[in-house]
Amino acid sequence: MSRQLLLKVVKLRRFLSVVTLLCVVAGVGCSDQSQTPQTVVADWSSPAGAGARSVSPNLSLDLEGVPILSWMKVSEDSVALEYSRWDKTQWSDVVEVASGSNWLVNRADFPSVVQLSESLWAAHWLVMTDPSVFAYDVMVGLSTDGGVTWNTPFKPHTDGTLTEHGFVSFFADDQDVGLVWLDGRNMSGGGHSKHDMEPMSADSGMTLRSIKITTEGALFEPQIIDGLVCDCCQTDIAQVDKGAVLVFRNRTEGEHRDIYYSRLINGRWSESKPVASDEWLIAGCPVNGPSVAASSTHTAVAWYTEGKGYGQVKLALSEKDSDTFMPALEISGGDAVLGQVGLAATEGNGFIVSWLTFSEGVKGDLNLRHADAYGVLGPAVVVADVDFTRRAGLPQMTVFDDRVILVWTGGDKSNKAIQVVSLPQSVIEK
């Protein structure tokens, strides 16, 4: 045998020995060493399917940090709230929470499905009560079997007025659970578009309220968190070690509309304070709410403002358990910035911000940018093209298993459909 052939044989034997050792360590069979393990590819395509009109997606994380995606399925005579939970490599079978023929379908105010405790799941949706004045109510459903079956829905508010009730966020506080919402009971006599044009006082505007609920749906500990807030900007809540942090767009009697926050302390929401003073003077609701997220070391708030006369997306950080926020960072700025922000914490105690920008016609871009725990910003990255930016509503984002998950309403005018994109987190953290 030649020396070269002998060397090849020795190398082959060493290779087969290494392969056998790796197979033993991995606990897989190696009866056929010529076969290599097949990589399992995750299927992130929309669970809403292509055969039905699906709109208004919402993302949440269960207690194990696994994504829950909900949406509205719209047919000719009814609307249904459906959801799916991520199951290792694909979305689970679709579960219908509720359906009805008089629901509000809205790009800015949309339903949710969340897990609040080991035993309790909650969902909410919106039901029209008087279209002539754009009045609608919140309906809440509870599940005590992991979101499989849902009890008889109920209203968290008991005022009975034909006004707006919406923009819900759920929270957990030790053994208690509850929700906050925008409540228009003081605004009887017209929809938000009318009230935006009138001088406002603290006793005649939109309020921000809270209620706690038992697993049977009983209501307790109602609270007015803020007596005058913006009419139609989303609220958001992040769970922290000592309760929760709530963010929303405030409204002064002088029509400044900046982002405020409140903390859940000993079961009650604290007096609201500004995250930052943009002094955005605007006589109408911008339909552009804030987002909040918490890491193990910081709480962060992202939001949109035109306080300087052009669009800006900002981010402010607060150290764990602190009651103040550091000076805001500008994530993006310019006339093309549309806002509609999302925010998610990463395992490295950083944060990822999402937002929309205008490109041309009715089209835009969905952008991401990473900020570390010290406020150092990475580059802005365009990750998706969005048709009809207004219809896309508020794109949803979360971080899961080193990936960034993004969803929004896409499709065309005749067939709106939920779009889902999954990206490696490394694409943003450059």
C-alpha positions as CSV (number, residue, x, y, z in Angstrom):
1,M,0.0,0.0,0.0
2,S,1.4,3.4,-0.9
3,R,2.1,6.0,1.7
4,Q,-0.6,8.4,0.4
5,L,-3.2,5.7,0.3
6,L,-2.3,4.7,3.9
7,L,-2.7,8.3,5.1
8,K,-6.1,8.5,3.5
9,V,-7.2,5.3,5.3
10,V,-6.0,6.6,8.7
11,K,-7.8,10.0,8.2
12,L,-11.0,8.1,7.2
13,R,-10.9,6.0,10.4
14,R,-10.3,9.0,12.6
15,F,-13.3,10.8,11.0
16,L,-15.6,7.8,11.5
17,S,-14.4,7.5,15.1
18,V,-15.3,11.2,15.7
19,V,-18.7,10.8,14.1
20,T,-19.4,7.7,16.3
21,L,-18.4,9.6,19.4
22,L,-20.6,12.6,18.5
23,C,-23.6,10.3,17.8
24,V,-23.1,8.6,21.3
25,V,-23.0,12.0,23.0
26,A,-26.0,13.3,21.1
27,G,-27.9,10.2,21.9
28,V,-28.8,9.4,18.3
29,G,-28.4,6.2,16.3
30,C,-25.5,5.9,13.9
31,S,-26.2,2.6,12.2
32,D,-25.8,4.3,8.9
33,Q,-22.9,6.7,9.2
34,S,-23.4,7.8,5.6
35,Q,-26.6,9.6,6.6
36,T,-26.5,13.1,8.1
37,P,-29.2,14.3,10.6
38,Q,-31.8,16.4,8.9
39,T,-32.3,20.0,10.1
40,V,-35.8,20.7,11.3
41,V,-37.0,24.0,9.7
42,A,-39.5,26.1,11.6
43,D,-42.6,27.2,9.7
44,W,-43.5,30.8,10.8
45,S,-46.1,31.3,8.1
46,S,-49.4,32.9,9.3
47,P,-51.6,30.4,11.2
48,A,-54.6,32.5,10.1
49,G,-54.5,30.8,6.7
50,A,-55.0,32.2,3.2
51,G,-58.7,31.3,2.7
52,A,-60.2,33.9,5.1
53,R,-59.8,37.6,5.7
54,S,-57.7,38.1,8.8
55,V,-56.9,41.5,10.3
56,S,-55.7,43.2,13.5
57,P,-53.0,40.8,14.8
58,N,-51.7,40.9,18.4
59,L,-48.7,39.3,19.9
60,S,-48.2,38.3,23.6
61,L,-45.9,35.9,25.4
62,D,-47.2,33.1,27.7
63,L,-45.5,32.6,31.1
64,E,-42.8,30.4,29.5
65,G,-42.0,33.2,27.0
66,V,-43.7,31.4,24.0
67,P,-45.5,33.6,21.5
68,I,-49.3,33.8,21.3
69,L,-50.7,35.3,18.1
70,S,-54.3,36.4,18.0
71,W,-56.3,38.0,15.1
72,M,-59.8,38.7,13.9
73,K,-61.2,36.5,11.1
74,V,-63.7,38.5,9.2
75,S,-66.6,37.0,7.1
76,E,-69.6,38.6,5.4
77,D,-71.8,38.5,8.5
78,S,-69.6,37.9,11.5
79,V,-66.2,38.4,13.1
80,A,-64.3,35.8,15.2
81,L,-61.4,36.2,17.6
82,E,-58.9,33.4,17.0
83,Y,-55.5,32.6,18.3
84,S,-52.6,30.2,17.9
85,R,-49.6,29.5,20.2
86,W,-46.1,28.6,18.9
87,D,-45.4,24.9,19.2
88,K,-41.7,24.1,18.8
89,T,-41.5,24.3,15.0
90,Q,-44.9,25.7,13.9
91,W,-48.1,27.4,15.1
92,S,-50.6,25.2,17.0
93,D,-54.1,24.5,15.8
94,V,-56.3,27.6,15.7
95,V,-58.6,28.2,18.7
96,E,-61.7,30.3,18.4
97,V,-62.3,32.4,21.5
98,A,-65.6,34.1,20.5
99,S,-67.5,35.5,17.6
100,G,-70.3,38.0,16.9
101,S,-72.0,40.1,14.2
102,N,-71.7,43.6,15.9
103,W,-68.0,43.7,16.6
104,L,-65.7,46.8,16.0
105,V,-63.0,46.0,13.5
106,N,-60.5,48.8,13.8
107,R,-56.8,49.2,12.8
108,A,-55.8,50.9,16.0
109,D,-58.0,49.3,18.7
110,F,-57.9,45.5,18.4
111,P,-58.4,42.4,20.6
112,S,-55.9,40.4,22.6
113,V,-55.3,36.9,24.0
114,V,-52.9,36.7,27.0
115,Q,-51.9,34.3,29.8
116,L,-52.1,36.1,33.2
117,S,-51.3,33.3,35.6
118,E,-50.7,29.5,35.7
119,S,-54.5,28.9,35.7
120,L,-55.9,32.0,34.0
121,W,-56.0,33.2,30.4
122,A,-57.9,36.3,29.4
123,A,-59.1,37.8,26.1
124,H,-60.8,40.9,25.1
125,W,-62.7,42.3,22.0
126,L,-64.9,45.3,21.2
127,V,-68.6,45.4,20.5
128,M,-70.4,48.3,18.8
129,T,-73.3,49.8,20.8
130,D,-74.1,52.9,18.8
131,P,-72.4,53.4,15.4
132,S,-73.9,56.9,15.0
133,V,-71.7,58.2,17.8
134,F,-68.9,55.6,17.5
135,A,-69.8,54.1,20.8
136,Y,-68.5,50.6,21.7
137,D,-67.9,48.4,24.8
138,V,-65.1,46.1,25.9
139,M,-66.0,42.4,26.3
140,V,-63.7,40.1,28.3
141,G,-63.5,36.3,28.2
142,L,-61.7,34.1,30.7
143,S,-60.3,30.6,30.4
144,T,-59.1,28.4,33.3
145,D,-58.0,25.4,31.1
146,G,-55.1,26.9,29.2
147,G,-57.1,28.8,26.7
148,V,-59.1,25.8,25.4
149,T,-62.6,26.8,26.5
150,W,-63.8,30.3,27.4
151,N,-66.5,31.4,29.8
152,T,-69.4,33.7,29.2
153,P,-68.0,37.1,28.4
154,F,-68.6,40.2,30.5
155,K,-68.0,44.0,30.5
156,P,-65.3,45.3,32.8
157,H,-67.0,48.7,32.9
158,T,-70.5,49.2,34.4
159,D,-71.3,52.8,33.5
160,G,-73.8,51.8,30.7
161,T,-73.1,55.0,28.6
162,L,-73.1,55.0,24.8
163,T,-69.5,56.1,24.6
164,E,-66.1,54.7,23.7
165,H,-64.4,52.0,25.9
166,G,-61.3,50.4,24.5
167,F,-57.5,50.2,24.1
168,V,-57.2,47.5,26.7
169,S,-54.1,46.2,28.4
170,F,-54.1,43.3,30.9
171,F,-51.9,43.1,34.0
172,A,-51.0,40.7,36.9
173,D,-50.2,41.7,40.4
174,D,-49.2,38.8,42.7
175,Q,-52.4,36.8,43.0
176,D,-54.6,39.6,41.4
177,V,-55.2,40.1,37.7
178,G,-56.9,42.9,35.9
179,L,-57.0,45.3,33.0
180,V,-56.8,49.0,32.2
181,W,-58.8,50.7,29.4
182,L,-59.7,54.1,27.9
183,D,-63.1,55.1,29.1
184,G,-65.3,57.8,27.5
185,R,-68.2,57.8,30.0
186,N,-67.6,61.6,30.6
187,M,-67.8,62.3,26.9
188,S,-71.5,61.6,26.3
189,G,-72.8,63.3,23.2
190,G,-70.4,62.4,20.4
191,G,-67.5,60.3,19.2
192,H,-63.8,61.1,19.6
193,S,-63.6,63.1,16.4
194,K,-66.1,65.6,17.8
195,H,-64.4,65.9,21.2
196,D,-61.0,66.4,19.7
197,M,-62.3,69.7,18.2
198,E,-63.7,71.0,21.4
199,P,-61.9,72.6,24.4
200,M,-61.4,69.9,27.0
201,S,-61.5,69.9,30.8
202,A,-60.5,67.2,33.2
203,D,-64.2,66.4,33.9
204,S,-65.4,65.9,30.3
205,G,-62.6,64.0,28.6
206,M,-61.4,60.5,28.1
207,T,-60.3,58.8,31.3
208,L,-57.9,55.9,32.0
209,R,-59.4,53.3,34.3
210,S,-58.5,50.0,35.9
211,I,-60.4,47.1,37.4
212,K,-59.4,43.7,38.9
213,I,-61.2,40.5,38.1
214,T,-61.6,37.1,39.8
215,T,-61.4,33.8,37.9
216,E,-65.2,33.8,38.0
217,G,-65.4,37.2,36.4
218,A,-66.3,39.2,39.5
219,L,-65.0,42.8,39.4
220,F,-63.3,44.6,42.3
221,E,-61.0,47.5,43.2
222,P,-61.9,50.0,40.4
223,Q,-59.6,52.9,40.0
224,I,-59.3,56.1,37.9
225,I,-55.6,56.2,36.9
226,D,-55.7,59.5,35.0
227,G,-58.7,61.8,34.5
228,L,-57.7,63.2,31.1
229,V,-55.9,61.2,28.4
230,C,-55.6,61.1,24.6
231,D,-58.8,59.5,23.0
232,C,-57.4,56.8,20.8
233,C,-53.8,56.0,21.4
234,Q,-52.9,52.5,22.6
235,T,-52.0,51.7,26.2
236,D,-49.3,49.1,27.1
237,I,-48.1,47.3,30.2
238,A,-44.9,45.5,31.1
239,Q,-44.7,43.1,34.0
240,V,-41.8,43.8,36.4
241,D,-40.7,42.2,39.7
242,K,-42.7,44.6,41.8
243,G,-45.9,44.6,39.8
244,A,-46.4,46.3,36.4
245,V,-45.6,49.5,34.5
246,L,-48.3,51.2,32.4
247,V,-47.7,53.7,29.6
248,F,-50.2,55.8,27.7
249,R,-50.5,59.2,25.9
250,N,-51.7,61.9,28.2
251,R,-53.7,65.0,27.3
252,T,-53.5,68.3,29.1
253,E,-56.3,70.9,29.0
254,G,-53.8,73.0,26.9
255,E,-53.7,70.1,24.3
256,H,-50.1,68.9,25.0
257,R,-50.1,65.1,24.4
258,D,-47.0,63.5,25.8
259,I,-46.3,59.9,27.1
260,Y,-46.9,59.2,30.7
261,Y,-46.4,56.2,33.0
262,S,-47.9,54.7,36.2
263,R,-46.5,51.9,38.4
264,L,-48.6,49.3,40.2
265,I,-47.5,49.7,43.8
266,N,-49.2,47.7,46.6
267,G,-52.1,46.9,44.3
268,R,-52.8,50.4,43.2
269,W,-51.7,52.5,40.3
270,S,-49.5,55.4,41.2
271,E,-50.0,59.0,40.2
272,S,-49.1,59.3,36.5
273,K,-45.9,61.1,35.5
274,P,-44.3,62.0,32.2
275,V,-41.7,59.7,30.6
276,A,-40.3,62.8,28.9
277,S,-41.5,66.3,28.1
278,D,-41.8,66.5,24.3
279,E,-44.5,69.2,24.6
280,W,-46.3,68.0,21.5
281,L,-49.1,70.5,21.0
282,I,-51.8,68.8,18.8
283,A,-55.6,69.4,18.9
284,G,-56.4,65.8,17.7
285,C,-55.5,62.3,18.6
286,P,-52.5,61.1,16.6
287,V,-53.5,57.4,17.0
288,N,-49.9,56.5,17.9
289,G,-49.5,54.9,21.3
290,P,-46.4,54.0,23.3
291,S,-44.8,50.6,24.0
292,V,-43.1,49.4,27.2
293,A,-40.9,46.4,27.9
294,A,-38.8,45.2,30.8
295,S,-35.5,43.3,31.0
296,S,-33.9,42.0,34.2
297,T,-32.1,45.3,34.7
298,H,-34.1,48.1,33.0
299,T,-37.6,49.2,31.9
300,A,-37.8,50.9,28.5
301,V,-40.5,53.0,26.8
302,A,-40.7,53.7,23.1
303,W,-43.0,56.3,21.5
304,Y,-43.7,58.6,18.6
305,T,-43.9,62.4,18.8
306,E,-43.9,65.5,16.6
307,G,-42.9,67.9,19.4
308,K,-40.2,69.4,17.2
309,G,-42.5,69.7,14.1
310,Y,-41.4,66.4,12.5
311,G,-41.8,62.8,13.3
312,Q,-39.5,61.2,15.9
313,V,-39.3,57.8,17.5
314,K,-37.8,58.0,20.9
315,L,-36.7,55.5,23.6
316,A,-36.2,56.2,27.3
317,L,-34.6,53.8,29.8
318,S,-35.2,53.4,33.5
319,E,-33.0,51.4,35.9
320,K,-34.8,48.5,37.7
321,D,-37.1,49.7,40.4
322,S,-36.3,53.4,39.6
323,D,-39.1,55.9,39.4
324,T,-37.4,58.1,36.9
325,F,-36.4,57.8,33.2
326,M,-33.1,58.8,31.7
327,P,-33.0,61.4,28.9
328,A,-34.7,60.1,25.8
329,L,-32.7,58.7,22.8
330,E,-33.8,59.5,19.3
331,I,-34.3,56.2,17.4
332,S,-35.4,57.8,14.2
333,G,-36.4,61.2,13.0
334,G,-37.7,63.0,9.9
335,D,-40.7,63.7,7.8
336,A,-40.9,60.1,6.6
337,V,-41.2,58.7,10.2
338,L,-44.7,57.5,10.9
339,G,-44.3,55.8,14.3
340,Q,-46.6,52.9,15.3
341,V,-43.8,51.6,17.6
342,G,-43.2,48.2,19.0
343,L,-40.7,47.3,21.7
344,A,-39.2,44.1,23.1
345,A,-36.5,43.2,25.6
346,T,-33.6,40.8,24.7
347,E,-31.9,38.3,26.9
348,G,-28.8,40.5,26.9
349,N,-30.8,43.3,28.7
350,G,-31.0,45.3,25.6
351,F,-34.1,46.3,23.6
352,I,-35.3,46.3,20.1
353,V,-37.6,49.0,18.7
354,S,-39.8,48.7,15.7
355,W,-41.5,51.5,13.7
356,L,-42.9,52.4,10.3
357,T,-41.6,54.9,7.9
358,F,-43.2,56.2,4.7
359,S,-41.5,55.3,1.3
360,E,-43.8,56.2,-1.6
361,G,-47.5,56.3,-2.4
362,V,-49.2,54.4,0.4
363,K,-46.2,52.1,1.0
364,G,-43.7,52.1,3.8
365,D,-40.9,50.2,5.5
366,L,-40.9,48.3,8.8
367,N,-37.7,49.2,10.7
368,L,-35.8,47.8,13.6
369,R,-33.1,49.2,15.8
370,H,-31.3,47.7,18.9
371,A,-30.3,49.6,22.0
372,D,-28.2,48.0,24.7
373,A,-28.6,48.5,28.5
374,Y,-26.4,51.6,28.4
375,G,-28.3,53.3,25.6
376,V,-25.8,52.5,22.8
377,L,-27.7,52.3,19.6
378,G,-27.0,49.9,16.7
379,P,-27.8,50.8,13.1
380,A,-31.4,51.1,11.9
381,V,-32.4,48.1,9.7
382,V,-35.3,47.9,7.2
383,V,-36.7,44.4,7.6
384,A,-39.9,44.4,5.5
385,D,-41.9,46.4,3.0
386,V,-45.4,47.3,4.1
387,D,-48.2,48.0,1.6
388,F,-50.9,50.4,2.8
389,T,-49.2,51.7,5.9
390,R,-52.4,53.0,7.4
391,R,-54.2,49.6,7.0
392,A,-51.1,47.8,8.6
393,G,-52.2,49.3,11.9
394,L,-49.8,48.8,14.7
395,P,-47.3,46.1,13.7
396,Q,-46.6,43.7,16.5
397,M,-43.1,42.5,17.6
398,T,-41.7,40.1,20.2
399,V,-38.4,38.4,20.8
400,F,-38.4,34.6,21.1
401,D,-35.5,32.0,21.1
402,D,-33.0,34.5,19.6
403,R,-35.4,35.5,16.9
404,V,-37.5,38.6,16.3
405,I,-41.1,37.9,15.4
406,L,-43.1,40.6,13.5
407,V,-46.7,40.6,12.4
408,W,-49.0,43.1,10.7
409,T,-52.1,43.3,8.5
410,G,-51.1,43.0,4.8
411,G,-52.6,41.6,1.7
412,D,-54.7,43.7,-0.8
413,K,-57.9,45.6,-0.5
414,S,-60.1,42.5,-1.3
415,N,-58.1,40.0,0.8
416,K,-56.5,41.4,3.9
417,A,-54.3,38.9,5.6
418,I,-51.9,38.6,8.6
419,Q,-48.3,38.7,7.6
420,V,-45.7,37.0,9.8
421,V,-41.9,37.4,9.6
422,S,-39.2,35.7,11.7
423,L,-35.7,37.1,11.7
424,P,-32.5,36.1,13.5
425,Q,-31.8,38.5,16.3
426,S,-28.2,38.8,15.0
427,V,-29.5,40.7,12.0
428,I,-30.4,43.7,14.2
429,E,-27.6,43.4,16.8
430,K,-24.8,44.3,14.4
